[in-house]
């Protein structure tokens, strides 16, 4: 596994240690979990912004978020997004469902 180093302000290092203690894990494990969850949330945030602005359609928003279309629809519901389904989106989803 490759190694990455990072400089943290004292406050963030203290918070990292507190969370690691809370989870009863070492700092490296806590950092990996925080990074994984943070990166996932960043992907979703970008997808939400692009979806709301109309830059991307439903399937592309799901791809950007690294989730399934069904999971994206749940994210959209949780965040009170207006679902924007075009005729092409619906046809693509029907085609995908037929292949199952």
FIKOLVO-731456 format. One record per atom (N, C-alpha, C, O, CB): residue in one letter; residue number from 1; x, y, z. Coordinates in steps of 0.05 Angstrom, whole numbers. Atoms other than C-alpha are relative to their C-alpha. Glycine has a CB too. Layout:
N
PT/a/NUM/X/Y/Z
...
This chain:
100
PT/x/1/17/-23/0
PT/x/1/0/0/0
PT/x/1/18/25/0
PT/x/1/36/27/17
PT/x/1/-20/0/25
PT/x/2/-16/-24/1
PT/x/2/30/67/-20
PT/x/2/-4/18/25
PT/x/2/-25/17/38
PT/x/2/-5/16/-25
PT/x/3/1/-18/-23
PT/x/3/44/118/34
PT/x/3/-4/29/-9
PT/x/3/8/37/-29
PT/x/3/25/-3/18
PT/x/4/5/-29/6
PT/x/4/20/191/34
PT/x/4/4/14/27
PT/x/4/-5/5/48
PT/x/4/-28/5/-12
PT/x/5/-4/-16/-25
PT/x/5/42/243/84
PT/x/5/-15/26/-3
PT/x/5/-19/37/-25
PT/x/5/30/5/6
PT/x/6/15/-25/0
PT/x/6/3/305/104
PT/x/6/7/15/25
PT/x/6/12/4/46
PT/x/6/-31/-6/-2
PT/x/7/-4/-17/-23
PT/x/7/14/363/150
PT/x/7/-27/10/10
PT/x/7/-44/19/-6
PT/x/7/19/25/-7
PT/x/8/26/-8/-11
PT/x/8/-43/378/197
PT/x/8/5/22/21
PT/x/8/24/21/36
PT/x/8/-14/-24/13
PT/x/9/0/-19/-22
PT/x/9/-56/438/241
PT/x/9/-4/-15/27
PT/x/9/-16/-36/27
PT/x/9/-21/23/-3
PT/x/10/3/13/-26
PT/x/10/-54/421/315
PT/x/10/-29/-7/7
PT/x/10/-34/-28/18
PT/x/10/11/18/22
PT/x/11/28/6/-6
PT/x/11/-129/426/321
PT/x/11/-11/-24/-14
PT/x/11/-25/-40/-3
PT/x/11/-18/25/-7
PT/x/12/9/24/15
PT/x/12/-141/375/266
PT/x/12/13/-25/10
PT/x/12/1/-46/10
PT/x/12/6/4/-30
PT/x/13/-13/24/-11
PT/x/13/-89/328/295
PT/x/13/-13/-8/26
PT/x/13/-17/-32/31
PT/x/13/30/6/5
PT/x/14/14/6/-25
PT/x/14/-123/333/362
PT/x/14/-27/-13/-5
PT/x/14/-35/-33/8
PT/x/14/-4/25/17
PT/x/15/26/11/8
PT/x/15/-191/319/329
PT/x/15/4/-28/-11
PT/x/15/-12/-46/-4
PT/x/15/-14/18/-21
PT/x/16/-6/27/10
PT/x/16/-161/260/291
PT/x/16/4/-20/22
PT/x/16/-7/-42/22
PT/x/16/24/1/-19
PT/x/17/-6/18/-22
PT/x/17/-135/230/355
PT/x/17/-25/-6/16
PT/x/17/-29/-28/26
PT/x/17/22/12/18
PT/x/18/25/4/-15
PT/x/18/-202/241/390
PT/x/18/-18/-20/-14
PT/x/18/-30/-37/-2
PT/x/18/-14/27/4
PT/x/19/17/18/15
PT/x/19/-240/206/334
PT/x/19/12/-28/0
PT/x/19/-3/-47/3
PT/x/19/-4/10/-29
PT/x/20/-13/27/-1
PT/x/20/-189/149/332
PT/x/20/-6/-13/26
PT/x/20/-11/-37/27
PT/x/20/30/3/-5
PT/x/21/6/11/-27
PT/x/21/-199/140/407
PT/x/21/-29/-9/1
PT/x/21/-36/-30/12
PT/x/21/6/20/22
PT/x/22/29/6/0
PT/x/22/-275/142/398
PT/x/22/-5/-26/-15
PT/x/22/-22/-42/-6
PT/x/22/-16/23/-12
PT/x/23/4/24/17
PT/x/23/-271/89/344
PT/x/23/17/-24/10
PT/x/23/14/-47/0
PT/x/23/6/6/-28
PT/x/24/-18/20/-10
PT/x/24/-219/50/383
PT/x/24/17/-12/-22
PT/x/24/20/-36/-25
PT/x/24/-16/-23/15
PT/x/25/-17/8/23
PT/x/25/-174/49/322
PT/x/25/25/17/1
PT/x/25/27/36/15
PT/x/25/-15/5/-27
PT/x/26/-24/-16/2
PT/x/26/-105/73/305
PT/x/26/-5/23/-19
PT/x/26/-25/23/-34
PT/x/26/24/-18/-10
PT/x/27/3/-24/17
PT/x/27/-95/139/269
PT/x/27/-1/-6/-30
PT/x/27/-17/6/-44
PT/x/27/22/20/6
PT/x/28/-1/6/29
PT/x/28/-79/108/202
PT/x/28/-27/-11/-9
PT/x/28/-36/-3/-31
PT/x/28/22/-21/-5
PT/x/29/26/11/8
PT/x/29/-144/68/200
PT/x/29/-21/22/0
PT/x/29/-38/23/-18
PT/x/29/-8/-22/20
PT/x/30/19/-22/-1
PT/x/30/-183/130/221
PT/x/30/3/19/-23
PT/x/30/-16/28/-34
PT/x/30/3/15/27
PT/x/31/-5/-18/23
PT/x/31/-150/172/168
PT/x/31/-10/-13/-26
PT/x/31/-23/1/-42
PT/x/31/31/6/-3
PT/x/32/10/13/24
PT/x/32/-166/120/114
PT/x/32/-30/1/-1
PT/x/32/-42/6/-22
PT/x/32/10/-30/-1
PT/x/33/30/-1/0
PT/x/33/-239/117/136
PT/x/33/-10/28/-6
PT/x/33/-28/32/-21
PT/x/33/-11/-10/27
PT/x/34/9/-28/4
PT/x/34/-245/193/139
PT/x/34/5/8/-29
PT/x/34/-12/22/-41
PT/x/34/16/19/19
PT/x/35/-6/-7/27
PT/x/35/-212/200/71
PT/x/35/-21/-13/-19
PT/x/35/-31/0/-37
PT/x/35/28/-8/-8
PT/x/36/19/14/17
PT/x/36/-257/147/39
PT/x/36/-28/13/2
PT/x/36/-40/18/-19
PT/x/36/-2/-30/9
PT/x/37/26/-12/-4
PT/x/37/-320/178/69
PT/x/37/-1/28/-11
PT/x/37/-20/37/-23
PT/x/37/-8/0/29
PT/x/38/-1/-27/9
PT/x/38/-298/248/53
PT/x/38/1/2/-31
PT/x/38/-13/19/-42
PT/x/38/25/14/11
PT/x/39/-1/0/30
PT/x/39/-281/232/-20
PT/x/39/-27/-8/-11
PT/x/39/-35/4/-32
PT/x/39/22/-20/-9
PT/x/40/27/8/10
PT/x/40/-348/198/-28
PT/x/40/-19/24/2
PT/x/40/-34/29/-17
PT/x/40/-11/-24/17
PT/x/41/18/-23/-4
PT/x/41/-384/259/0
PT/x/41/7/23/-20
PT/x/41/-10/36/-31
PT/x/41/2/11/28
PT/x/42/-8/-21/20
PT/x/42/-343/306/-46
PT/x/42/-11/-8/-27
PT/x/42/-20/10/-42
PT/x/42/31/2/-1
PT/x/43/10/9/26
PT/x/43/-362/264/-107
PT/x/43/-30/6/-2
PT/x/43/-40/16/-22
PT/x/43/5/-30/-4
PT/x/44/29/-5/0
PT/x/44/-436/269/-87
PT/x/44/-6/29/-2
PT/x/44/-24/38/-16
PT/x/44/-12/-12/25
PT/x/45/4/-29/0
PT/x/45/-431/344/-74
PT/x/45/3/11/-28
PT/x/45/-13/27/-37
PT/x/45/19/14/19
PT/x/46/-5/-10/28
PT/x/46/-402/357/-144
PT/x/46/-23/-10/-18
PT/x/46/-33/6/-34
PT/x/46/27/-10/-10
PT/x/47/21/11/17
PT/x/47/-454/311/-176
PT/x/47/-26/16/6
PT/x/47/-41/22/-13
PT/x/47/-4/-30/6
PT/x/48/24/-16/-7
PT/x/48/-510/348/-138
PT/x/48/0/27/-14
PT/x/48/-20/36/-26
PT/x/48/-3/2/30
PT/x/49/-2/-26/12
PT/x/49/-485/415/-161
PT/x/49/-4/-1/-30
PT/x/49/-18/16/-42
PT/x/49/28/13/7
PT/x/50/2/2/29
PT/x/50/-478/393/-233
PT/x/50/-28/-9/-9
PT/x/50/-38/0/-30
PT/x/50/21/-19/-11
PT/x/51/27/9/7
PT/x/51/-545/358/-233
PT/x/51/-20/23/3
PT/x/51/-37/27/-14
PT/x/51/-8/-24/19
PT/x/52/18/-23/-4
PT/x/52/-581/419/-204
PT/x/52/3/21/-21
PT/x/52/-17/33/-29
PT/x/52/5/12/27
PT/x/53/-4/-21/21
PT/x/53/-550/465/-256
PT/x/53/-7/-10/-28
PT/x/53/-7/5/-47
PT/x/53/29/9/1
PT/x/54/7/11/26
PT/x/54/-570/418/-312
PT/x/54/24/-8/-17
PT/x/54/21/-16/-40
PT/x/54/-17/19/-15
PT/x/55/-24/8/15
PT/x/55/-498/403/-332
PT/x/55/1/-30/-6
PT/x/55/11/-38/-26
PT/x/55/25/8/15
PT/x/56/1/29/3
PT/x/56/-509/328/-323
PT/x/56/-28/-10/4
PT/x/56/-43/1/19
PT/x/56/20/-13/19
PT/x/57/26/14/-4
PT/x/57/-568/281/-328
PT/x/57/3/-20/22
PT/x/57/24/-23/35
PT/x/57/-8/-13/-27
PT/x/58/2/19/-22
PT/x/58/-589/229/-279
PT/x/58/22/-22/0
PT/x/58/35/-25/20
PT/x/58/-27/-13/0
PT/x/59/-19/22/1
PT/x/59/-544/172/-302
PT/x/59/28/10/4
PT/x/59/45/-3/17
PT/x/59/-2/-15/-26
PT/x/60/-26/-11/-3
PT/x/60/-483/217/-306
PT/x/60/5/9/29
PT/x/60/27/6/40
PT/x/60/4/24/-19
PT/x/61/-3/-7/-28
PT/x/61/-496/244/-236
PT/x/61/5/-24/17
PT/x/61/22/-23/36
PT/x/61/-26/14/10
PT/x/62/-5/25/-14
PT/x/62/-499/173/-211
PT/x/62/29/-9/-4
PT/x/62/43/-18/14
PT/x/62/-19/-23/-8
PT/x/63/-28/8/7
PT/x/63/-433/157/-247
PT/x/63/20/18/15
PT/x/63/39/7/26
PT/x/63/5/2/-30
PT/x/64/-18/-18/-14
PT/x/64/-399/219/-218
PT/x/64/0/-6/30
PT/x/64/21/-4/43
PT/x/64/-9/29/-4
PT/x/65/2/7/-28
PT/x/65/-423/198/-149
PT/x/65/10/-27/7
PT/x/65/14/-34/30
PT/x/65/-29/3/9
PT/x/66/-9/28/-3
PT/x/66/-399/127/-160
PT/x/66/-21/-17/15
PT/x/66/-14/-33/32
PT/x/66/27/0/16
PT/x/67/22/15/-11
PT/x/67/-467/100/-142
PT/x/67/-18/-10/-23
PT/x/67/-15/-1/-45
PT/x/67/-17/17/21
PT/x/68/19/8/19
PT/x/68/-523/64/-178
PT/x/68/-21/21/-5
PT/x/68/-23/40/11
PT/x/68/-13/-27/8
PT/x/69/22/-19/5
PT/x/69/-581/102/-209
PT/x/69/-20/0/23
PT/x/69/-29/21/32
PT/x/69/-14/-6/-27
PT/x/70/19/2/-22
PT/x/70/-626/76/-154
PT/x/70/11/14/25
PT/x/70/-4/28/39
PT/x/70/-5/-30/7
PT/x/71/-12/-13/-23
PT/x/71/-577/100/-101
PT/x/71/0/31/-4
PT/x/71/-4/46/14
PT/x/71/29/-10/5
PT/x/72/1/-29/5
PT/x/72/-573/168/-136
PT/x/72/-28/11/5
PT/x/72/-31/33/16
PT/x/72/9/5/-29
PT/x/73/28/-10/-4
PT/x/73/-649/174/-135
PT/x/73/-5/3/30
PT/x/73/-19/21/38
PT/x/73/-20/-20/-12
PT/x/74/3/-2/-30
PT/x/74/-646/161/-59
PT/x/74/15/25/10
PT/x/74/5/40/27
PT/x/74/11/-25/14
PT/x/75/-15/-24/-7
PT/x/75/-592/215/-52
PT/x/75/-16/25/-8
PT/x/75/-18/44/8
PT/x/75/28/1/-14
PT/x/76/16/-23/10
PT/x/76/-635/263/-94
PT/x/76/-24/4/19
PT/x/76/-31/27/25
PT/x/76/-10/-5/-29
PT/x/77/23/-2/-18
PT/x/77/-695/248/-49
PT/x/77/8/11/27
PT/x/77/-5/29/38
PT/x/77/-14/-27/4
PT/x/78/-10/-9/-26
PT/x/78/-655/258/15
PT/x/78/8/30/0
PT/x/78/5/44/20
PT/x/78/24/-16/9
PT/x/79/-9/-28/3
PT/x/79/-629/325/-11
PT/x/79/-21/18/-13
PT/x/79/-15/41/-20
PT/x/79/26/1/-16
PT/x/80/23/-15/11
PT/x/80/-697/347/-37
PT/x/80/6/12/-28
PT/x/80/-1/35/-34
PT/x/80/-7/23/18
PT/x/81/-5/-9/27
PT/x/81/-672/352/-109
PT/x/81/-24/-7/-18
PT/x/81/-37/-27/-13
PT/x/81/26/-14/-11
PT/x/82/20/6/20
PT/x/82/-721/356/-166
PT/x/82/12/-20/-19
PT/x/82/32/-14/-32
PT/x/82/-10/26/-14
PT/x/83/-10/20/18
PT/x/83/-711/293/-206
PT/x/83/-5/8/-28
PT/x/83/-28/14/-36
PT/x/83/-12/-28/6
PT/x/84/2/-9/28
PT/x/84/-697/311/-278
PT/x/84/4/-24/-18
PT/x/84/27/-32/-24
PT/x/84/20/22/-6
PT/x/85/-2/23/18
PT/x/85/-713/251/-322
PT/x/85/-9/8/-28
PT/x/85/-32/17/-32
PT/x/85/-17/-23/11
PT/x/86/7/-4/28
PT/x/86/-711/260/-396
PT/x/86/-11/-25/-12
PT/x/86/-9/-47/0
PT/x/86/24/11/-17
PT/x/87/10/24/14
PT/x/87/-745/213/-445
PT/x/87/23/-20/-5
PT/x/87/20/-44/-2
PT/x/87/-13/7/-26
PT/x/88/-23/17/6
PT/x/88/-675/187/-463
PT/x/88/9/-14/26
PT/x/88/16/-38/25
PT/x/88/23/17/-11
PT/x/89/-7/13/-25
PT/x/89/-659/174/-389
PT/x/89/-19/-23/6
PT/x/89/-9/-45/13
PT/x/89/-1/21/23
PT/x/90/19/21/-6
PT/x/90/-723/134/-381
PT/x/90/4/-24/-19
PT/x/90/3/-47/-10
PT/x/90/-28/11/-3
PT/x/91/-4/22/19
PT/x/91/-710/94/-445
PT/x/91/26/-16/7
PT/x/91/26/-40/5
PT/x/91/3/11/-28
PT/x/92/-25/14/-8
PT/x/92/-638/79/-422
PT/x/92/-5/-18/24
PT/x/92/6/-40/26
PT/x/92/22/20/6
PT/x/93/6/16/-25
PT/x/93/-664/55/-354
PT/x/93/-17/-24/-7
PT/x/93/-12/-46/4
PT/x/93/-14/18/21
PT/x/94/16/23/8
PT/x/94/-716/11/-387
PT/x/94/17/-21/-14
PT/x/94/15/-45/-9
PT/x/94/-23/9/-18
PT/x/95/-18/19/14
PT/x/95/-663/-19/-433
PT/x/95/18/-15/20
PT/x/95/22/-39/18
PT/x/95/17/16/-20
PT/x/96/-17/12/-20
PT/x/96/-617/-31/-374
PT/x/96/-15/-21/17
PT/x/96/-5/-42/23
PT/x/96/12/21/19
PT/x/97/16/19/-16
PT/x/97/-673/-64/-334
PT/x/97/-7/-25/-16
PT/x/97/-8/-47/-5
PT/x/97/-26/14/9
PT/x/98/6/23/17
PT/x/98/-691/-109/-393
PT/x/98/23/-19/-2
PT/x/98/19/-43/-6
PT/x/98/-9/10/-28
PT/x/99/-23/17/1
PT/x/99/-620/-135/-394
PT/x/99/5/-16/25
PT/x/99/20/-35/25
PT/x/99/25/17/-6
PT/x/100/-4/15/-26
PT/x/100/-625/-159/-322
PT/x/100/-13/-27/0
PT/x/100/-12/-41/19
PT/x/100/-11/16/23
